[in-house]
Amino acid sequence: MFNHFHCSNLTQINAYLRAGAPGHHEQTLIEISRRNPSLLRFLDGPVTGTLMQEVINAIKSVVDVAHGILNTPSGDLDSEIYASVSPTMLHTSLPRHEVFNPDTLWTFVDRIIGEAHIGPAQLIHAILVTESLKQNLPDLPADLLLVLGIFRDARSESSLVGLVCSHHRIALAILMINHQAFTDYSPRSRQWRDIARGFFKRQELSKMRTQVPLMVGFHVYINEQDLIRRFYRLIYSTSNFQSQFEPQSSLNPALPLSDSNSSDCLLNVINSYAMDEPSSSSSSSNGTSRPYVA
């Protein structure tokens, strides 16, 4: 019986879809394909504009950004710039050349998805991770918030406010850790920097990859029924809204993640981060590194 549905299972299902005869796969995956083929078609399908909008909405909902907050054109937010940003500067109008002005969030995310070959399974898990981050954000220490360019500000409705680049940071960090969780390897920070068109330094990317999993926690768990309810209108076409899986509420609000069990699918990610930025005199344990093919 297929009981749990978390990122490890999404990886197995994607492999199942692309493999040969069903008889060579675990019975649990055969069961879900028979019970809910629409779900499998969705996971193996293209990244649609509707799914992209869900991702963008989830990212933007994490924190409000205050346009005009000090930042450099390259998006460099090193310790000196962090130290220079005080609460009184959060609402200060600055010359345009001093404001971070990257691609639109949509263009930024779309490029990452395309160049890192990210599919629907990774994106729906990215949405869930983003929602978990949003829930945890108010309780995080200031040093972790700074990794995403977020500051505490009593004048903000949520008591938090982000720099202009905060949404881009959240998007890149979430997609990076999801890529690691769903694949056998992940691009190194310098490769992610190329994908992000140099908006952030390698040191910043490494910090995002090591710290954001700590912000999210390792309880990103969802069962199959929760998944259906949360992403119902993405999984089923408008002509099939009377499916037996349709949730009782017609509004289909974002559901909280199940907390009865925890997933350890991100636990192995942390250990690989320490080796991600080796010095020039060091190498991986086996002396080789797997190249990233964009």
Order of alpha helices (4+ residues) and beta strands (2+ residues): alpha-alpha-alpha-alpha-alpha-alpha-alpha-alpha-beta-beta-alpha-alpha-alpha-alpha-alpha-alpha
